[in-house]
Amino acid sequence: MRNSYFKSHYLTTTDNDKKWGILCTTVGMQMIDPHGQYPLGSHPNNYQTVKRGRVLDEYQLIYITRGEGYFESTNCKRSKVRAGNILFLFPGEWHCYSPDVNTGWTEYWVGFKGPNIDKRVEYGFFSPGQPILNIGYSVGIENCYQEMIRETEQEKSGFQILVSSIVLHILGYVIYKHNNKLYESNPIVEKINQARKIMKENINGSIALETIAAELGLGYTWFRRAFKEYTGISPAQYQLQMKQNRAKELLTNSNLNISEIAYELGFDSASHFCTFFKSREKFTPTEYREKFKF
């Protein structure tokens, strides 16, 4: 491999772009050979200082697709970085990273800022305390970076909104892959999937969660805790959401009357069903049907 480097120009923005809630500031990539110079000589001086590190005024996602290296920051001790890792950099957070001299690496990066991502950090989706996320190698994510590079070179109308939306896609993928990496080879995932299958098959009935746990050979308290930890909601709420979604489907796509729908979903009475539905949708079943029926 030849020692090579590519980087797009810093992105221009319009007042309309800023209304999108997230702005992409820079995107690019570089390949470093074993024993190669890092950063490359053609790289801007303020991009990376291996010995001193740096502080940014924006977020960045650094995707390592080849090689190994090291990373450290104010909230993260010096740690090994491997291909398939995403480095999440935060504004105002000192950090330092570089490839292992014996392996080099290939890195893609994208910088971004805005209230959209600020909120995600505020809600705890991402944290300076966990800046290294393992998502594995993904052709799709690498293609996302390459698409952003192409679009920023051409600067067609609306390119900033497109590129910033690709960043949001990558962020969602990072959470999805990182979370599921934690459960690789964990048998509880199969148990939870079996439980969800049983719930779906019995959506019209009233099978007890304790019965489901027993069928799976699990204690109910442990099952409930593991289910919520994996899915983000309790098994009881999962059942209720399925009933809610099925109710909306029947109201908008069938000619069943309200009492028939209540019976179909296993409610004791139409009144009980109406109370349940309005508490979750802010409409009575009749109002919802009138407003949204095809």
C-alpha positions in Angstrom: 0.0 0.0 0.0 1.3 3.5 -0.8 1.3 6.0 1.9 -1.7 8.2 0.8 -4.0 10.8 2.2 -7.3 12.3 1.3 -9.3 15.1 2.9 -12.2 17.2 1.8 -12.3 20.9 2.4 -14.1 22.2 5.5 -17.8 22.4 4.7 -19.6 25.6 3.9 -23.0 26.2 5.5 -26.0 28.3 4.9 -28.6 29.8 7.3 -31.0 27.2 6.1 -28.5 24.4 6.9 -28.4 25.5 10.5 -32.1 25.0 10.9 -31.5 21.2 10.3 -30.2 20.9 13.9 -26.8 19.3 13.0 -24.0 20.7 10.8 -21.2 18.7 9.3 -17.9 20.6 9.5 -15.3 18.3 7.9 -15.0 14.8 6.5 -12.1 12.8 5.2 -9.7 9.9 5.5 -6.1 8.9 5.6 -4.1 5.7 5.3 -0.9 5.3 7.3 1.5 2.5 6.4 3.5 0.6 9.0 6.3 2.9 10.2 4.7 5.7 8.2 4.6 9.3 9.2 1.6 10.3 11.3 0.0 12.6 10.7 1.0 12.9 7.1 3.1 15.9 6.1 0.3 17.3 4.0 -2.1 17.3 6.9 -3.0 20.7 8.5 -0.8 21.4 11.5 -3.8 21.9 13.8 -5.4 18.6 12.9 -3.5 16.3 15.2 -0.6 16.7 17.6 0.4 13.2 18.6 2.5 14.2 21.6 0.4 17.0 23.0 -3.0 16.0 21.9 -5.7 18.6 21.2 -9.1 20.0 22.2 -11.9 20.5 19.6 -14.9 22.8 19.5 -17.0 20.1 17.7 -17.8 16.4 17.8 -15.9 14.0 15.6 -16.4 10.3 14.8 -13.1 8.5 13.8 -13.6 5.1 12.3 -10.6 2.8 12.2 -11.0 0.2 9.4 -7.4 -1.2 9.4 -4.5 -1.5 11.8 -4.2 -0.7 15.5 -3.2 2.2 17.7 -3.8 4.0 20.9 -6.3 6.6 22.3 -6.5 8.6 25.5 -8.5 11.5 26.7 -9.4 13.5 29.9 -12.0 10.8 30.8 -10.3 7.8 29.2 -6.9 6.3 30.2 -4.6 5.2 27.4 -6.3 2.4 25.6 -5.7 0.1 22.7 -7.6 0.9 19.5 -8.3 -1.8 16.9 -9.9 -2.0 13.4 -13.6 -1.8 13.9 -13.4 0.8 16.6 -15.1 4.2 16.5 -13.5 7.0 18.4 -16.1 9.5 19.6 -14.5 12.9 20.3 -16.3 15.6 22.3 -16.0 19.4 22.2 -13.9 20.7 25.0 -12.4 17.3 25.8 -8.7 16.8 25.6 -7.7 13.7 23.6 -4.8 12.1 21.8 -4.6 9.2 19.4 -2.3 7.7 16.9 -1.6 4.4 15.0 0.8 1.7 16.2 4.0 2.3 14.4 4.2 -1.4 13.4 0.7 -1.6 11.9 -0.3 1.9 10.8 -4.0 2.2 10.2 -6.7 3.6 7.9 -9.0 6.2 9.5 -12.1 8.0 8.4 -13.4 11.0 10.2 -16.3 13.4 10.2 -16.8 16.5 12.3 -20.2 17.9 13.3 -22.0 20.1 15.8 -25.5 21.4 16.6 -28.4 21.1 19.1 -29.5 17.8 17.6 -26.3 16.0 18.7 -26.1 18.1 21.9 -29.4 16.6 23.0 -28.3 13.0 22.3 -25.2 13.6 24.5 -27.4 15.2 27.2 -29.7 12.2 27.2 -26.8 9.9 27.7 -26.6 8.1 24.3 -23.0 9.1 24.1 -20.5 10.0 26.8 -16.9 11.2 27.1 -16.5 8.4 29.6 -16.9 5.8 26.8 -15.2 7.3 23.7 -14.1 4.0 22.2 -17.0 2.0 20.7 -16.6 -1.3 19.1 -18.9 -1.8 16.0 -16.7 -4.1 14.0 -15.9 -3.6 10.4 -18.8 -2.5 8.3 -18.7 -2.0 4.5 -21.9 0.0 4.8 -20.4 2.5 7.3 -17.2 2.8 5.3 -19.4 3.5 2.3 -21.2 6.2 4.3 -17.9 8.0 4.9 -16.9 7.7 1.2 -20.3 9.1 0.1 -19.8 12.1 2.4 -16.4 12.7 0.9 -17.8 12.5 -2.6 -20.7 14.8 -1.8 -18.6 17.5 -0.1 -16.3 17.5 -3.1 -19.2 18.3 -5.5 -21.0 20.7 -3.2 -24.3 20.3 -4.9 -27.4 22.1 -3.6 -28.5 20.6 -0.3 -25.3 18.6 0.2 -24.9 19.8 3.8 -28.2 18.5 4.8 -27.5 15.2 3.1 -24.1 14.8 4.7 -25.4 15.7 8.1 -28.2 13.2 7.8 -25.6 10.5 6.9 -23.9 11.4 10.2 -27.2 10.7 12.1 -27.4 7.4 10.3 -23.9 6.5 11.4 -24.7 7.5 15.0 -27.7 5.2 15.0 -25.7 2.3 13.6 -23.0 2.9 16.2 -25.5 2.5 19.1 -27.1 -0.5 17.4 -23.9 -2.4 16.7 -22.2 -1.5 20.0 -25.2 -2.6 22.1 -25.5 -5.9 20.3 -21.8 -6.6 20.5 -22.3 -6.7 24.3 -24.8 -9.5 23.9 -22.9 -11.7 21.4 -23.1 -15.4 22.4 -25.3 -14.5 25.4 -28.1 -17.1 25.6 -30.5 -14.6 27.2 -31.0 -13.0 23.8 -32.6 -16.2 22.4 -34.8 -16.5 25.5 -36.0 -12.9 25.1 -36.7 -13.5 21.4 -38.7 -16.6 22.3 -40.6 -14.5 24.8 -41.4 -11.8 22.2 -42.6 -14.5 19.8 -44.9 -16.0 22.4 -46.3 -12.5 23.2 -47.0 -11.8 19.5 -48.6 -15.2 19.0 -50.9 -14.5 22.0 -51.6 -10.8 21.4 -55.3 -11.6 21.3 -55.2 -13.4 24.6 -54.1 -12.7 28.1 -51.1 -15.0 28.7 -49.4 -14.1 31.9 -45.8 -13.0 31.9 -45.1 -15.4 34.7 -46.4 -18.2 32.5 -44.0 -17.1 29.7 -41.1 -17.0 32.0 -41.9 -20.5 33.3 -42.2 -21.8 29.8 -38.7 -20.6 29.1 -37.4 -22.1 32.3 -36.7 -18.6 33.9 -37.6 -17.0 37.2 -40.0 -14.2 36.6 -38.1 -11.5 38.5 -34.9 -12.3 36.6 -36.7 -12.6 33.3 -38.4 -9.2 33.8 -35.0 -7.5 34.6 -33.1 -9.1 31.7 -35.9 -8.3 29.3 -35.9 -4.6 30.2 -32.1 -4.4 30.2 -32.0 -5.8 26.6 -35.1 -4.2 25.0 -35.3 -0.9 27.0 -38.8 -1.6 28.2 -40.5 -4.0 30.6 -42.2 -7.1 29.2 -45.5 -5.7 30.5 -45.0 -2.5 28.5 -44.0 -4.5 25.5 -47.3 -6.4 25.6 -49.3 -3.2 26.0 -47.5 -1.6 23.1 -48.3 -4.6 20.9 -52.0 -4.3 21.8 -51.9 -0.6 21.1 -50.3 -1.0 17.7 -52.7 -3.8 16.8 -55.7 -1.7 17.9 -54.6 1.1 15.6 -54.2 -1.3 12.8 -57.7 -2.7 13.3 -59.3 0.7 13.7 -57.8 2.0 10.4 -57.8 -1.2 8.3 -60.9 -3.2 9.3 -64.6 -2.8 9.7 -64.8 -4.4 13.1 -66.8 -2.3 15.6 -65.2 -1.1 18.9 -66.7 -4.0 20.9 -65.3 -6.6 18.4 -61.9 -5.0 18.5 -61.9 -5.0 22.3 -62.8 -8.7 22.2 -60.2 -9.4 19.6 -57.5 -7.9 21.8 -58.6 -9.7 25.0 -60.1 -6.8 26.9 -62.8 -7.5 29.4 -65.1 -4.9 27.9 -65.3 -2.2 25.2 -65.2 0.4 28.1 -61.9 -1.1 29.4 -60.5 -1.0 25.8 -61.6 2.6 25.3 -60.0 3.7 28.5 -56.7 1.9 27.7 -56.6 3.4 24.1 -57.3 7.0 25.1 -54.8 6.9 27.8 -52.1 6.1 25.3 -53.3 7.8 22.1 -55.1 10.9 23.5 -58.0 9.9 21.2 -60.9 7.6 21.8 -61.0 4.6 19.4 -63.9 6.2 17.6 -62.1 9.5 17.2 -59.0 7.8 16.0 -60.9 5.8 13.4 -62.6 8.9 12.1 -59.4 10.8 11.9 -57.0 8.1 10.4 -59.1 5.4 8.7 -58.1 4.8 5.1 
